[in-house]
Amino acid sequence: MKKIVLLLTAIIVSCTSTSLYSQTIKSGEKFVFAGSYNMSGLLTHLAQVTMTTENLATSKNTYLHLSCELATFSKWDSFFKIRDIYESYVNPTTLKPSLYKRSIDEGGWTKMEKYAFKGNTVSSKSKRKNRPETQKTFSIGGSTQDVISMFYKVRTLDFSHYKEGQTLSLMIVFDEKEVPVTLKYMGKETINAGNLGKKECYKISIGAKTDALRGKDKNLIWLTADAQKIPALLKFSIPVGTGQLVLTSASGI
C-alpha cells in the first residue's frame, strides 16, 4: 500500500517560479477513493483511501493538517488487513512541511515514522515491529517535501501552460531518503469523477528512480482541468501487479 502513496505523491514539480501556482489548498476538503487490484485478470475493490484537510492552531503557529488513511474493506481483512495513516503538518500558504508522521499496519507488519523538518535538515525517528527505534538526521534540497504535502502541492500548479510531452523533475523524501521523480504531461481526457460527474482532466504520467513503480507510462493520474485539480483517477503498475484508485466522492472543495 505504501507504493500507492508513493504514486500519489510522485507528481509534484520542483519549480521555484511562483507564477506556476494558481491556488492554495483550503481546510475542510475530503476525497474518498475506491482502491482496486488486478486479481486473476479482474479489478477487484479491496480498499478505501480517504484524504482530508483541516486547520490546526498551536500557541505559536497555524498549520494545515493533511491526512491520508488507507484501509481494506472489512470483508478482505481476513485475507490481508491494512490500516495505514499518513499525516503532514504544513504552512497553509506554501505547503512547506514542518512535521510528517506515518503509521502503517499491513498484515500484522507495523512501522511508525516521524520526520521533523527544519530548513534543509530532517530529523527522523523510525520504529518497526519487534525492532528498536532508530534515529537519523539527513539533508534535503530546498524544494524537497514529504510524500503527503507533495501530493497536494501539485494541485496548485497551473497546467494550462504545459505542452503535451513536457517533462519536469521533482524530489520527494520517503523511507528516510530523497527519491527523484519525473512528471510528463500527456494532454487532456474526460474522466468520471465520482459525485462530480464527468470532468475534463489533465493526464499525467509518473516515473521514479525506484523499483516501486514499473513500466513506461503505466503509472498515471488524472486531475480535473479546473481550479481545484481534484484527482479523479489513478492507475499504478508495481512489481506485484496493477491496480487503480477511483474517486467516489469529493466534498468541501
SVG drawing of the C-alpha trace seen along z (x, -y; Angstrom):
<svg xmlns="http://www.w3.org/2000/svg" viewBox="-23 -35 45 51">
<polyline fill="none" stroke="black" stroke-width="0.4" points="0.0,0.0 2.9,-2.4 3.6,-2.1 0.2,-3.6 1.0,-6.5 4.3,-6.9 2.4,-7.1 0.0,-9.7 2.9,-11.9 5.3,-11.4 3.5,-14.1 4.9,-17.3 7.1,-19.6 10.1,-21.1 9.7,-24.6 10.5,-27.8 8.6,-30.2 5.6,-31.3 3.8,-32.2 3.1,-28.5 0.9,-28.3 -2.7,-29.2 -4.4,-28.4 -4.0,-27.3 -5.4,-24.3 -8.1,-25.0 -9.3,-23.4 -12.3,-21.1 -11.7,-19.0 -12.5,-15.3 -11.7,-12.9 -12.7,-9.3 -11.3,-6.7 -12.1,-3.0 -8.9,-1.1 -8.9,1.9 -6.2,4.5 -6.0,6.8 -6.7,10.3 -6.8,13.2 -7.3,10.6 -10.2,8.8 -10.0,5.5 -11.4,6.2 -12.3,3.5 -10.2,4.1 -9.7,0.9 -10.8,-2.7 -8.5,-5.7 -9.7,-8.9 -7.8,-12.2 -8.8,-15.2 -7.5,-18.7 -8.1,-20.8 -6.6,-23.8 -4.7,-23.3 -3.6,-26.2 -0.9,-25.9 0.3,-28.6 2.9,-29.7 1.7,-28.7 -1.2,-27.7 -0.8,-24.6 -2.8,-22.9 -3.1,-19.2 -3.1,-16.8 -4.2,-13.3 -4.4,-10.2 -6.0,-7.0 -5.9,-3.6 -8.0,-0.7 -9.0,2.6 -12.8,3.3 -13.8,5.5 -14.6,8.5 -10.9,8.6 -9.4,8.1 -9.1,11.8 -7.1,12.1 -4.8,9.2 -5.7,6.4 -4.3,2.9 -4.7,-0.1 -2.3,-2.9 -2.3,-6.6 -0.1,-9.3 -0.1,-12.8 1.7,-16.1 1.6,-19.4 2.4,-22.2 2.4,-26.0 -1.2,-26.8 0.2,-29.1 3.4,-27.5 2.6,-23.9 6.2,-23.5 6.1,-20.8 7.1,-21.1 6.2,-17.6 5.4,-14.3 4.1,-11.1 3.4,-7.7 1.8,-4.7 1.3,-1.5 -0.1,1.9 -0.1,4.3 -0.9,7.9 0.4,7.5 3.7,5.9 3.9,2.5 6.1,-0.6 5.9,-4.1 7.9,-7.1 8.2,-10.8 10.0,-13.4 10.8,-16.9 11.7,-19.5 14.0,-22.4 15.4,-24.3 17.3,-21.7 17.6,-19.2 15.3,-16.4 15.4,-14.6 13.6,-11.3 12.6,-8.5 11.5,-5.1 10.2,-2.0 9.5,1.3 7.7,4.3 10.0,6.2 12.9,3.8 14.4,1.0 13.7,-2.6 16.2,-4.2 17.0,-7.9 18.6,-9.7 19.4,-13.2 19.9,-13.9 20.0,-16.8 17.4,-17.6 17.1,-20.1 15.2,-23.3 12.2,-22.2 12.0,-18.6 8.9,-17.7 7.3,-14.8 5.1,-12.5 1.7,-13.8 2.3,-17.5 3.8,-16.9 0.6,-15.3 -1.3,-18.5 1.3,-20.8 0.6,-19.5 -2.9,-20.9 -1.5,-24.4 0.2,-24.2 -1.2,-25.9 -1.2,-23.1 -2.9,-25.3 0.6,-26.4 2.0,-22.9 2.7,-21.3 1.9,-17.7 5.0,-15.5 6.7,-18.1 8.7,-16.5 9.6,-18.0 11.7,-17.0 11.0,-16.8 12.3,-15.4 10.4,-13.7 11.6,-12.3 10.5,-8.7 11.8,-6.0 14.4,-8.4 16.0,-9.3 15.3,-11.6 13.7,-10.0 14.0,-11.7 10.8,-11.6 9.8,-12.8 6.4,-14.1 5.2,-14.0 2.1,-15.9 0.1,-13.8 -2.8,-16.2 -6.5,-16.0 -9.1,-13.3 -12.7,-13.2 -13.0,-11.0 -15.8,-10.1 -15.0,-11.9 -17.4,-10.3 -20.1,-12.5 -18.7,-15.4 -19.8,-13.6 -17.7,-13.5 -14.9,-16.0 -12.2,-17.0 -8.9,-16.1 -5.2,-16.6 -3.5,-13.3 -0.1,-12.9 2.5,-10.1 4.9,-9.5 8.3,-7.9 10.6,-7.4 14.1,-6.0 12.7,-3.3 11.6,0.3 8.2,-0.6 6.8,-1.7 7.1,0.3 6.6,-0.3 6.7,-3.3 3.6,-5.5 1.9,-2.8 1.6,-4.9 -0.9,-7.7 -3.1,-10.3 -6.0,-12.3 -6.6,-15.7 -9.7,-17.8 -8.8,-20.6 -10.2,-23.3 -9.1,-25.5 -9.4,-22.6 -7.4,-20.0 -9.1,-17.1 -7.6,-13.7 -10.3,-11.7 -8.4,-8.5 -5.0,-6.9 -3.6,-3.8 -0.5,-2.1 1.9,0.7 4.0,2.2 6.2,5.3 3.3,7.5 0.6,6.3 -1.6,3.4 -4.5,1.5 -6.2,-1.8 -7.8,-4.4 -11.2,-5.7 -12.6,-8.9 -16.1,-8.1 -16.8,-11.4 -15.3,-14.9 -16.6,-17.4 -15.5,-20.7 -14.0,-22.0"/>
</svg>
